[in-house]
Amino acid sequence: MTHPNVIRYWEDVIDHDTWMAVAATEYARLDDLLRSLDEPDWSAPTDCPGWDVRAMVAHLAGAAAGNARIQESARQAIVGRRRYPRPMLVDSINEVQIADRIGRTPEELVTELRDNGRRGVRTRRRLPRVARAVVVPMGPPVGTKSVGYLMDCIYTRDAWMHRIDIARATGRELVVTADHDGLLARDLVDEWATLHDEPFDLTLTGPGGLRRARGESASRLELDAIEFARTAAGRTAATGVLAVPVPF
């Protein structure tokens, strides 16, 4: 019997308005989490090598500032190329975001992230269709993607994964719901399925759990939706088809 959630990814695309609603919810949940932290939590190491919680929040605040103002996004890229040359431009930009905020207190970082998170979502929501259609190189295995994909999916997915990182680093409860985290996990699985040709039969458990399958001879895989996201983001080691990375 075919599981009702076994569908082709291209029949289940999240639209722009929904992405923006998800992004707004994600920044609100990040704000709630960060305001629950105690002073020692800010120096806790995260699953991103070299980043403690403070550095991770500085990156998020910088990314939100770049979303809020196109001039700031361009500045980060220009300064990053000059001061912090890296094989991937995104790594150079991350360095700028953290360096810019080296002297800010946790309270200042939380306030900046809250305010620019909201402004950034408004800017992303209003981005003209012609600008959203511009394609940019993402590197292998993804190739080129549209600006709309970056603004809708990647920035939202990045904030989501870092909320997971921070909750794990600090031992705080991760708020997970079917209509938010379940939606993000579904989109993640559907993109993952486009990045390889292997047969699979994958069931995600937890809120918004689902099953996706392709091919007749696939082995059954079952794991928690958040753990699948962490695996796809390279936070945990994986083998076989689960080792296929997804952009964040």
Secondary structure as a PSIPRED ss2 file (coil, helix, strand):
# PSIPRED VFORMAT (PSIPRED V4.0)

   1 M C   1.000  0.000  0.000
   2 T C   1.000  0.000  0.000
   3 H C   1.000  0.000  0.000
   4 P C   1.000  0.000  0.000
   5 N C   1.000  0.000  0.000
   6 V C   1.000  0.000  0.000
   7 I C   1.000  0.000  0.000
   8 R C   1.000  0.000  0.000
   9 Y H   0.000  1.000  0.000
  10 W H   0.000  1.000  0.000
  11 E H   0.000  1.000  0.000
  12 D C   1.000  0.000  0.000
  13 V C   1.000  0.000  0.000
  14 I C   1.000  0.000  0.000
  15 D C   1.000  0.000  0.000
  16 H H   0.000  1.000  0.000
  17 D H   0.000  1.000  0.000
  18 T H   0.000  1.000  0.000
  19 W H   0.000  1.000  0.000
  20 M H   0.000  1.000  0.000
  21 A H   0.000  1.000  0.000
  22 V H   0.000  1.000  0.000
  23 A H   0.000  1.000  0.000
  24 A H   0.000  1.000  0.000
  25 T H   0.000  1.000  0.000
  26 E H   0.000  1.000  0.000
  27 Y H   0.000  1.000  0.000
  28 A H   0.000  1.000  0.000
  29 R H   0.000  1.000  0.000
  30 L H   0.000  1.000  0.000
  31 D H   0.000  1.000  0.000
  32 D H   0.000  1.000  0.000
  33 L H   0.000  1.000  0.000
  34 L H   0.000  1.000  0.000
  35 R H   0.000  1.000  0.000
  36 S C   1.000  0.000  0.000
  37 L C   1.000  0.000  0.000
  38 D C   1.000  0.000  0.000
  39 E H   0.000  1.000  0.000
  40 P H   0.000  1.000  0.000
  41 D H   0.000  1.000  0.000
  42 W H   0.000  1.000  0.000
  43 S H   0.000  1.000  0.000
  44 A C   1.000  0.000  0.000
  45 P E   0.000  0.000  1.000
  46 T C   1.000  0.000  0.000
  47 D C   1.000  0.000  0.000
  48 C C   1.000  0.000  0.000
  49 P C   1.000  0.000  0.000
  50 G C   1.000  0.000  0.000
  51 W C   1.000  0.000  0.000
  52 D E   0.000  0.000  1.000
  53 V H   0.000  1.000  0.000
  54 R H   0.000  1.000  0.000
  55 A H   0.000  1.000  0.000
  56 M H   0.000  1.000  0.000
  57 V H   0.000  1.000  0.000
  58 A H   0.000  1.000  0.000
  59 H H   0.000  1.000  0.000
  60 L H   0.000  1.000  0.000
  61 A H   0.000  1.000  0.000
  62 G H   0.000  1.000  0.000
  63 A H   0.000  1.000  0.000
  64 A H   0.000  1.000  0.000
  65 A H   0.000  1.000  0.000
  66 G H   0.000  1.000  0.000
  67 N H   0.000  1.000  0.000
  68 A H   0.000  1.000  0.000
  69 R C   1.000  0.000  0.000
  70 I H   0.000  1.000  0.000
  71 Q H   0.000  1.000  0.000
  72 E H   0.000  1.000  0.000
  73 S H   0.000  1.000  0.000
  74 A H   0.000  1.000  0.000
  75 R H   0.000  1.000  0.000
  76 Q H   0.000  1.000  0.000
  77 A H   0.000  1.000  0.000
  78 I H   0.000  1.000  0.000
  79 V H   0.000  1.000  0.000
  80 G H   0.000  1.000  0.000
  81 R H   0.000  1.000  0.000
  82 R H   0.000  1.000  0.000
  83 R H   0.000  1.000  0.000
  84 Y C   1.000  0.000  0.000
  85 P C   1.000  0.000  0.000
  86 R C   1.000  0.000  0.000
  87 P C   1.000  0.000  0.000
  88 M C   1.000  0.000  0.000
  89 L H   0.000  1.000  0.000
  90 V H   0.000  1.000  0.000
  91 D H   0.000  1.000  0.000
  92 S H   0.000  1.000  0.000
  93 I H   0.000  1.000  0.000
  94 N H   0.000  1.000  0.000
  95 E H   0.000  1.000  0.000
  96 V H   0.000  1.000  0.000
  97 Q H   0.000  1.000  0.000
  98 I H   0.000  1.000  0.000
  99 A H   0.000  1.000  0.000
 100 D H   0.000  1.000  0.000
 101 R C   1.000  0.000  0.000
 102 I C   1.000  0.000  0.000
 103 G C   1.000  0.000  0.000
 104 R C   1.000  0.000  0.000
 105 T C   1.000  0.000  0.000
 106 P H   0.000  1.000  0.000
 107 E H   0.000  1.000  0.000
 108 E H   0.000  1.000  0.000
 109 L H   0.000  1.000  0.000
 110 V H   0.000  1.000  0.000
 111 T H   0.000  1.000  0.000
 112 E H   0.000  1.000  0.000
 113 L H   0.000  1.000  0.000
 114 R H   0.000  1.000  0.000
 115 D H   0.000  1.000  0.000
 116 N H   0.000  1.000  0.000
 117 G H   0.000  1.000  0.000
 118 R H   0.000  1.000  0.000
 119 R H   0.000  1.000  0.000
 120 G H   0.000  1.000  0.000
 121 V H   0.000  1.000  0.000
 122 R H   0.000  1.000  0.000
 123 T H   0.000  1.000  0.000
 124 R H   0.000  1.000  0.000
 125 R H   0.000  1.000  0.000
 126 R H   0.000  1.000  0.000
 127 L C   1.000  0.000  0.000
 128 P C   1.000  0.000  0.000
 129 R H   0.000  1.000  0.000
 130 V H   0.000  1.000  0.000
 131 A H   0.000  1.000  0.000
 132 R H   0.000  1.000  0.000
 133 A C   1.000  0.000  0.000
 134 V C   1.000  0.000  0.000
 135 V E   0.000  0.000  1.000
 136 V E   0.000  0.000  1.000
 137 P E   0.000  0.000  1.000
 138 M E   0.000  0.000  1.000
 139 G E   0.000  0.000  1.000
 140 P C   1.000  0.000  0.000
 141 P C   1.000  0.000  0.000
 142 V C   1.000  0.000  0.000
 143 G E   0.000  0.000  1.000
 144 T E   0.000  0.000  1.000
 145 K E   0.000  0.000  1.000
 146 S E   0.000  0.000  1.000
 147 V H   0.000  1.000  0.000
 148 G H   0.000  1.000  0.000
 149 Y H   0.000  1.000  0.000
 150 L H   0.000  1.000  0.000
 151 M H   0.000  1.000  0.000
 152 D H   0.000  1.000  0.000
 153 C H   0.000  1.000  0.000
 154 I H   0.000  1.000  0.000
 155 Y H   0.000  1.000  0.000
 156 T H   0.000  1.000  0.000
 157 R H   0.000  1.000  0.000
 158 D H   0.000  1.000  0.000
 159 A H   0.000  1.000  0.000
 160 W H   0.000  1.000  0.000
 161 M H   0.000  1.000  0.000
 162 H H   0.000  1.000  0.000
 163 R H   0.000  1.000  0.000
 164 I H   0.000  1.000  0.000
 165 D H   0.000  1.000  0.000
 166 I H   0.000  1.000  0.000
 167 A H   0.000  1.000  0.000
 168 R H   0.000  1.000  0.000
 169 A H   0.000  1.000  0.000
 170 T H   0.000  1.000  0.000
 171 G C   1.000  0.000  0.000
 172 R C   1.000  0.000  0.000
 173 E C   1.000  0.000  0.000
 174 L C   1.000  0.000  0.000
 175 V C   1.000  0.000  0.000
 176 V C   1.000  0.000  0.000
 177 T C   1.000  0.000  0.000
 178 A H   0.000  1.000  0.000
 179 D H   0.000  1.000  0.000
 180 H H   0.000  1.000  0.000
 181 D H   0.000  1.000  0.000
 182 G H   0.000  1.000  0.000
 183 L H   0.000  1.000  0.000
 184 L H   0.000  1.000  0.000
 185 A H   0.000  1.000  0.000
 186 R H   0.000  1.000  0.000
 187 D H   0.000  1.000  0.000
 188 L H   0.000  1.000  0.000
 189 V H   0.000  1.000  0.000
 190 D H   0.000  1.000  0.000
 191 E H   0.000  1.000  0.000
 192 W H   0.000  1.000  0.000
 193 A H   0.000  1.000  0.000
 194 T H   0.000  1.000  0.000
 195 L C   1.000  0.000  0.000
 196 H C   1.000  0.000  0.000
 197 D C   1.000  0.000  0.000
 198 E C   1.000  0.000  0.000
 199 P C   1.000  0.000  0.000
 200 F E   0.000  0.000  1.000
 201 D E   0.000  0.000  1.000
 202 L E   0.000  0.000  1.000
 203 T E   0.000  0.000  1.000
 204 L E   0.000  0.000  1.000
 205 T E   0.000  0.000  1.000
 206 G C   1.000  0.000  0.000
 207 P C   1.000  0.000  0.000
 208 G C   1.000  0.000  0.000
 209 G C   1.000  0.000  0.000
 210 L E   0.000  0.000  1.000
 211 R E   0.000  0.000  1.000
 212 R E   0.000  0.000  1.000
 213 A E   0.000  0.000  1.000
 214 R E   0.000  0.000  1.000
 215 G C   1.000  0.000  0.000
 216 E C   1.000  0.000  0.000
 217 S C   1.000  0.000  0.000
 218 A C   1.000  0.000  0.000
 219 S C   1.000  0.000  0.000
 220 R E   0.000  0.000  1.000
 221 L E   0.000  0.000  1.000
 222 E E   0.000  0.000  1.000
 223 L E   0.000  0.000  1.000
 224 D E   0.000  0.000  1.000
 225 A H   0.000  1.000  0.000
 226 I H   0.000  1.000  0.000
 227 E H   0.000  1.000  0.000
 228 F H   0.000  1.000  0.000
 229 A H   0.000  1.000  0.000
 230 R H   0.000  1.000  0.000
 231 T H   0.000  1.000  0.000
 232 A H   0.000  1.000  0.000
 233 A C   1.000  0.000  0.000
 234 G C   1.000  0.000  0.000
 235 R C   1.000  0.000  0.000
 236 T C   1.000  0.000  0.000
 237 A C   1.000  0.000  0.000
 238 A C   1.000  0.000  0.000
 239 T C   1.000  0.000  0.000
 240 G H   0.000  1.000  0.000
 241 V H   0.000  1.000  0.000
 242 L H   0.000  1.000  0.000
 243 A H   0.000  1.000  0.000
 244 V C   1.000  0.000  0.000
 245 P C   1.000  0.000  0.000
 246 V C   1.000  0.000  0.000
 247 P C   1.000  0.000  0.000
 248 F C   1.000  0.000  0.000
